[in-house]
Amino acid sequence: MAARAAGELTTGLADPVVTATRILRAFGDQTVLDGVDLRIGRGEVVALLGGSGSGKSTLLRILAGLDSGATGEVSTRGRTGVVFQEHRLLPWKRVTDNIALGLRGSDVPGRTAAALAEVGLADRGRAWPAELSGGQAQRVALARALVREPDILLLDEPFAALDALNRLRMQALFGRLRAEHGFAALLVTHDVDEALLLADRTLVLEDGRIVEDTAVTLPHPRAADHPGFGDLRRNLLTRLRVPTSPDES
């Protein structure tokens, strides 16, 4: 584990696909992001954690170009895909048409079918969104992002609405797809275990700033009983001000 305090954050990534500098976002008199600096390297998965209302989703929306009210500089290299907590499938379009929406280039049907097969839904292309389970709908949302072959994937608590078993399945699917495609990702999550299972680095956002940047050097595939996982978990929970024992509550 390599941890850095505020003011000593990782800035020397050799090949960043995302660079954000001095990001400031306020809503009225409330400053949500107060000079955030962030880099994500090519192929790197970064988990962003923080308390409710800390600005995690706001930062992701800024990086995705969905919030024009911020100041600062954002630079992305290559294609960007976004997956939200809600699948946001259009209910009047079948699964295949949802994935292909806005997709350009050659062999759109073939690319769409390949993306569905990758997420284990090769036989659900003609289904309506209402016919899918929550886990299936989120797989479709992931396929919709992956079919565009993103260099950077921005995920805003993509598994939070799923039950525990489906969440574990989606985490495993994400890990496999990341290994196969090599995309970089920013994963916004409240789940410390999820962050440590999937990410190469964890960032903690507090009072509008990234206050800790910690490398997760455990080998993949990971499990919660892996040596070293418990120490990382306790350190991250402590930084998030979450009690790790009954005596601390």
TIVO-978381 format. One record per residue (C-alpha): residue in one letter; z, x, y. Coordinates in Angstrom, 2 decimals. Layout:
N
{resn=A; z=Z; x=X; y=Y}
...
! end
This chain:
249
{resn=M; z=0.00; x=0.00; y=0.00}
{resn=A; z=-0.82; x=1.21; y=3.51}
{resn=A; z=0.75; x=-0.80; y=6.29}
{resn=R; z=0.22; x=-0.40; y=10.02}
{resn=A; z=2.25; x=-1.91; y=12.80}
{resn=A; z=0.80; x=-3.54; y=15.91}
{resn=G; z=-1.14; x=-1.03; y=17.97}
{resn=E; z=-2.08; x=0.96; y=14.85}
{resn=L; z=-4.58; x=-1.46; y=13.34}
{resn=T; z=-7.57; x=-0.35; y=11.32}
{resn=T; z=-10.44; x=0.43; y=13.72}
{resn=G; z=-12.44; x=3.12; y=11.93}
{resn=L; z=-14.42; x=1.11; y=9.38}
{resn=A; z=-17.67; x=3.01; y=8.96}
{resn=D; z=-20.03; x=0.06; y=8.52}
{resn=P; z=-18.65; x=-3.10; y=10.14}
{resn=V; z=-20.48; x=-6.40; y=9.74}
{resn=V; z=-18.10; x=-8.11; y=12.19}
{resn=T; z=-16.64; x=-6.57; y=15.32}
{resn=A; z=-14.48; x=-8.62; y=17.68}
{resn=T; z=-13.00; x=-7.08; y=20.80}
{resn=R; z=-10.41; x=-8.44; y=23.24}
{resn=I; z=-10.79; x=-12.04; y=22.10}
{resn=L; z=-8.91; x=-14.38; y=24.42}
{resn=R; z=-8.70; x=-18.15; y=23.92}
{resn=A; z=-6.52; x=-20.57; y=25.83}
{resn=F; z=-6.21; x=-24.34; y=25.73}
{resn=G; z=-4.87; x=-25.42; y=29.10}
{resn=D; z=-1.72; x=-23.38; y=29.76}
{resn=Q; z=-1.35; x=-22.34; y=26.12}
{resn=T; z=-2.80; x=-18.98; y=25.12}
{resn=V; z=-3.69; x=-19.09; y=21.43}
{resn=L; z=-5.46; x=-15.75; y=21.09}
{resn=D; z=-4.35; x=-12.95; y=23.39}
{resn=G; z=-6.69; x=-9.99; y=23.13}
{resn=V; z=-7.49; x=-9.92; y=19.40}
{resn=D; z=-9.42; x=-6.94; y=18.03}
{resn=L; z=-10.91; x=-7.16; y=14.53}
{resn=R; z=-13.37; x=-5.31; y=12.35}
{resn=I; z=-14.57; x=-6.24; y=8.88}
{resn=G; z=-16.50; x=-3.69; y=6.88}
{resn=R; z=-19.54; x=-4.37; y=4.74}
{resn=G; z=-18.42; x=-5.84; y=1.42}
{resn=E; z=-14.78; x=-6.07; y=2.52}
{resn=V; z=-12.60; x=-9.16; y=1.99}
{resn=V; z=-9.96; x=-9.64; y=4.69}
{resn=A; z=-7.29; x=-12.35; y=4.48}
{resn=L; z=-5.91; x=-13.71; y=7.75}
{resn=L; z=-2.43; x=-15.21; y=7.61}
{resn=G; z=0.00; x=-16.64; y=10.14}
{resn=G; z=2.12; x=-19.66; y=10.88}
{resn=S; z=0.69; x=-23.08; y=11.65}
{resn=G; z=-0.83; x=-23.07; y=15.10}
{resn=S; z=-1.07; x=-19.29; y=15.24}
{resn=G; z=-4.81; x=-19.39; y=15.96}
{resn=K; z=-6.26; x=-18.45; y=12.57}
{resn=S; z=-8.85; x=-21.23; y=12.46}
{resn=T; z=-9.60; x=-20.77; y=16.15}
{resn=L; z=-10.46; x=-17.12; y=15.55}
{resn=L; z=-12.68; x=-18.01; y=12.60}
{resn=R; z=-14.56; x=-20.59; y=14.68}
{resn=I; z=-15.11; x=-18.02; y=17.41}
{resn=L; z=-16.50; x=-15.52; y=14.90}
{resn=A; z=-18.78; x=-18.26; y=13.54}
{resn=G; z=-20.09; x=-19.03; y=17.03}
{resn=L; z=-18.57; x=-22.51; y=17.01}
{resn=D; z=-16.24; x=-22.10; y=20.00}
{resn=S; z=-17.79; x=-21.26; y=23.34}
{resn=G; z=-14.51; x=-21.33; y=25.27}
{resn=A; z=-13.33; x=-17.84; y=24.34}
{resn=T; z=-13.77; x=-14.59; y=26.21}
{resn=G; z=-14.28; x=-11.16; y=24.72}
{resn=E; z=-17.04; x=-9.73; y=22.58}
{resn=V; z=-18.14; x=-10.68; y=19.07}
{resn=S; z=-20.85; x=-8.83; y=17.17}
{resn=T; z=-22.06; x=-9.75; y=13.68}
{resn=R; z=-24.63; x=-7.92; y=11.59}
{resn=G; z=-26.70; x=-9.94; y=9.15}
{resn=R; z=-26.39; x=-13.54; y=8.01}
{resn=T; z=-23.19; x=-15.53; y=8.29}
{resn=G; z=-22.00; x=-18.35; y=6.01}
{resn=V; z=-19.08; x=-20.68; y=6.70}
{resn=V; z=-16.93; x=-22.70; y=4.27}
{resn=F; z=-14.32; x=-25.09; y=5.65}
{resn=Q; z=-11.25; x=-26.68; y=4.08}
{resn=E; z=-13.16; x=-29.95; y=3.86}
{resn=H; z=-16.47; x=-29.71; y=2.05}
{resn=R; z=-18.37; x=-31.54; y=4.84}
{resn=L; z=-21.12; x=-32.74; y=2.53}
{resn=L; z=-23.39; x=-35.42; y=3.97}
{resn=P; z=-22.64; x=-38.54; y=1.89}
{resn=W; z=-26.17; x=-39.94; y=2.24}
{resn=K; z=-27.80; x=-36.84; y=0.74}
{resn=R; z=-27.72; x=-35.75; y=-2.88}
{resn=V; z=-26.08; x=-32.47; y=-3.85}
{resn=T; z=-29.36; x=-30.53; y=-3.94}
{resn=D; z=-30.37; x=-31.82; y=-0.50}
{resn=N; z=-26.96; x=-30.92; y=0.94}
{resn=I; z=-27.35; x=-27.34; y=-0.25}
{resn=A; z=-30.94; x=-27.06; y=0.98}
{resn=L; z=-30.23; x=-28.60; y=4.40}
{resn=G; z=-31.82; x=-26.36; y=7.02}
{resn=L; z=-32.79; x=-23.75; y=4.42}
{resn=R; z=-36.05; x=-21.95; y=5.14}
{resn=G; z=-38.25; x=-19.53; y=3.31}
{resn=S; z=-40.00; x=-19.57; y=-0.04}
{resn=D; z=-38.99; x=-21.44; y=-3.19}
{resn=V; z=-36.20; x=-23.51; y=-1.65}
{resn=P; z=-35.82; x=-25.68; y=-4.80}
{resn=G; z=-35.50; x=-22.59; y=-7.01}
{resn=R; z=-32.95; x=-20.94; y=-4.74}
{resn=T; z=-30.96; x=-24.16; y=-4.51}
{resn=A; z=-30.92; x=-24.57; y=-8.29}
{resn=A; z=-29.83; x=-20.95; y=-8.74}
{resn=A; z=-26.96; x=-21.40; y=-6.27}
{resn=L; z=-25.76; x=-24.51; y=-8.10}
{resn=A; z=-25.90; x=-22.70; y=-11.42}
{resn=E; z=-23.82; x=-19.85; y=-10.00}
{resn=V; z=-20.98; x=-22.22; y=-9.16}
{resn=G; z=-21.19; x=-23.96; y=-12.54}
{resn=L; z=-22.86; x=-27.19; y=-11.39}
{resn=A; z=-26.42; x=-26.76; y=-12.65}
{resn=D; z=-26.46; x=-30.36; y=-13.93}
{resn=R; z=-25.13; x=-32.02; y=-10.75}
{resn=G; z=-28.03; x=-31.54; y=-8.36}
{resn=R; z=-28.99; x=-35.23; y=-8.32}
{resn=A; z=-25.42; x=-36.47; y=-7.89}
{resn=W; z=-24.13; x=-38.05; y=-4.70}
{resn=P; z=-21.13; x=-36.39; y=-3.01}
{resn=A; z=-19.01; x=-39.47; y=-3.77}
{resn=E; z=-19.56; x=-38.85; y=-7.49}
{resn=L; z=-17.99; x=-35.37; y=-7.36}
{resn=S; z=-14.39; x=-34.36; y=-7.87}
{resn=G; z=-12.67; x=-32.42; y=-5.09}
{resn=G; z=-13.17; x=-29.15; y=-6.93}
{resn=Q; z=-16.84; x=-29.88; y=-7.56}
{resn=A; z=-17.43; x=-30.79; y=-3.92}
{resn=Q; z=-15.91; x=-27.51; y=-2.79}
{resn=R; z=-18.10; x=-25.64; y=-5.28}
{resn=V; z=-21.12; x=-27.31; y=-3.67}
{resn=A; z=-19.87; x=-26.22; y=-0.24}
{resn=L; z=-19.62; x=-22.65; y=-1.53}
{resn=A; z=-23.11; x=-22.86; y=-3.04}
{resn=R; z=-24.44; x=-24.14; y=0.31}
{resn=A; z=-23.10; x=-21.00; y=1.98}
{resn=L; z=-24.19; x=-18.59; y=-0.75}
{resn=V; z=-27.77; x=-19.85; y=-0.97}
{resn=R; z=-28.32; x=-18.30; y=2.46}
{resn=E; z=-27.36; x=-14.89; y=1.04}
{resn=P; z=-24.73; x=-14.15; y=3.70}
{resn=D; z=-23.61; x=-10.68; y=4.63}
{resn=I; z=-20.35; x=-12.17; y=5.92}
{resn=L; z=-18.66; x=-15.31; y=4.62}
{resn=L; z=-16.08; x=-17.04; y=6.84}
{resn=L; z=-13.71; x=-19.27; y=4.87}
{resn=D; z=-11.17; x=-21.55; y=6.57}
{resn=E; z=-8.55; x=-22.41; y=3.92}
{resn=P; z=-11.35; x=-23.38; y=1.54}
{resn=F; z=-9.09; x=-24.13; y=-1.45}
{resn=A; z=-6.09; x=-25.64; y=0.32}
{resn=A; z=-6.97; x=-29.27; y=-0.46}
{resn=L; z=-7.38; x=-28.65; y=-4.20}
{resn=D; z=-4.79; x=-29.17; y=-6.92}
{resn=A; z=-3.17; x=-26.07; y=-8.39}
{resn=L; z=-5.51; x=-25.68; y=-11.38}
{resn=N; z=-8.70; x=-26.18; y=-9.39}
{resn=R; z=-7.41; x=-23.77; y=-6.79}
{resn=L; z=-6.97; x=-21.08; y=-9.44}
{resn=R; z=-10.46; x=-21.78; y=-10.77}
{resn=M; z=-11.97; x=-21.50; y=-7.28}
{resn=Q; z=-10.13; x=-18.25; y=-6.61}
{resn=A; z=-11.51; x=-16.80; y=-9.83}
{resn=L; z=-15.01; x=-18.06; y=-8.94}
{resn=F; z=-14.78; x=-16.49; y=-5.49}
{resn=G; z=-13.75; x=-13.16; y=-7.01}
{resn=R; z=-16.65; x=-13.21; y=-9.44}
{resn=L; z=-19.23; x=-14.15; y=-6.80}
{resn=R; z=-17.93; x=-11.52; y=-4.42}
{resn=A; z=-18.25; x=-8.86; y=-7.13}
{resn=E; z=-21.80; x=-9.99; y=-7.93}
{resn=H; z=-23.12; x=-10.40; y=-4.37}
{resn=G; z=-21.08; x=-7.86; y=-2.41}
{resn=F; z=-20.67; x=-10.03; y=0.69}
{resn=A; z=-17.88; x=-9.42; y=3.16}
{resn=A; z=-15.46; x=-12.24; y=3.87}
{resn=L; z=-12.75; x=-13.38; y=6.24}
{resn=L; z=-10.42; x=-15.71; y=4.34}
{resn=V; z=-8.04; x=-17.81; y=6.44}
{resn=T; z=-5.16; x=-18.89; y=4.23}
{resn=H; z=-1.50; x=-19.91; y=4.21}
{resn=D; z=-1.16; x=-18.76; y=0.59}
{resn=V; z=0.29; x=-15.25; y=0.28}
{resn=D; z=-0.55; x=-15.00; y=-3.42}
{resn=E; z=-4.14; x=-16.04; y=-2.76}
{resn=A; z=-4.46; x=-13.40; y=-0.06}
{resn=L; z=-3.15; x=-10.66; y=-2.33}
{resn=L; z=-5.27; x=-11.75; y=-5.30}
{resn=L; z=-8.54; x=-11.77; y=-3.36}
{resn=A; z=-8.37; x=-9.51; y=-0.31}
{resn=D; z=-8.83; x=-5.81; y=0.37}
{resn=R; z=-6.74; x=-6.16; y=3.54}
{resn=T; z=-4.28; x=-8.70; y=4.88}
{resn=L; z=-3.84; x=-9.39; y=8.59}
{resn=V; z=-0.93; x=-11.25; y=10.16}
{resn=L; z=-1.58; x=-13.20; y=13.36}
{resn=E; z=1.45; x=-13.90; y=15.53}
{resn=D; z=1.82; x=-14.85; y=19.20}
{resn=G; z=-1.92; x=-14.59; y=19.66}
{resn=R; z=-2.24; x=-11.04; y=18.31}
{resn=I; z=-2.79; x=-9.29; y=15.01}
{resn=V; z=0.59; x=-7.68; y=14.45}
{resn=E; z=0.09; x=-6.15; y=11.02}
{resn=D; z=-2.85; x=-4.80; y=9.03}
{resn=T; z=-2.10; x=-3.96; y=5.40}
{resn=A; z=-4.46; x=-2.52; y=2.79}
{resn=V; z=-4.26; x=-4.08; y=-0.68}
{resn=T; z=-5.23; x=-1.32; y=-3.09}
{resn=L; z=-4.50; x=-3.04; y=-6.39}
{resn=P; z=-7.46; x=-2.90; y=-8.79}
{resn=H; z=-9.55; x=-5.98; y=-9.58}
{resn=P; z=-9.23; x=-8.31; y=-11.39}
{resn=R; z=-5.70; x=-8.93; y=-10.14}
{resn=A; z=-2.77; x=-10.96; y=-11.39}
{resn=A; z=0.58; x=-11.85; y=-9.87}
{resn=D; z=2.40; x=-9.86; y=-12.58}
{resn=H; z=0.49; x=-6.65; y=-11.82}
{resn=P; z=2.80; x=-3.72; y=-10.93}
{resn=G; z=3.00; x=-3.48; y=-7.17}
{resn=F; z=2.04; x=-7.11; y=-6.53}
{resn=G; z=5.66; x=-8.20; y=-6.08}
{resn=D; z=6.39; x=-5.53; y=-3.45}
{resn=L; z=3.28; x=-6.47; y=-1.48}
{resn=R; z=4.24; x=-10.13; y=-1.69}
{resn=R; z=7.79; x=-9.54; y=-0.45}
{resn=N; z=6.60; x=-7.36; y=2.41}
{resn=L; z=4.04; x=-9.92; y=3.52}
{resn=L; z=6.49; x=-12.83; y=3.29}
{resn=T; z=9.00; x=-10.85; y=5.33}
{resn=R; z=6.38; x=-10.18; y=8.00}
{resn=L; z=5.61; x=-13.92; y=8.04}
{resn=R; z=9.35; x=-14.63; y=8.43}
{resn=V; z=9.56; x=-16.48; y=5.12}
{resn=P; z=12.84; x=-16.04; y=3.17}
{resn=T; z=12.34; x=-14.17; y=-0.10}
{resn=S; z=15.78; x=-14.98; y=-1.54}
{resn=P; z=18.31; x=-17.83; y=-1.22}
{resn=D; z=20.61; x=-15.58; y=0.83}
{resn=E; z=17.93; x=-15.30; y=3.54}
{resn=S; z=17.38; x=-19.04; y=4.00}
! end
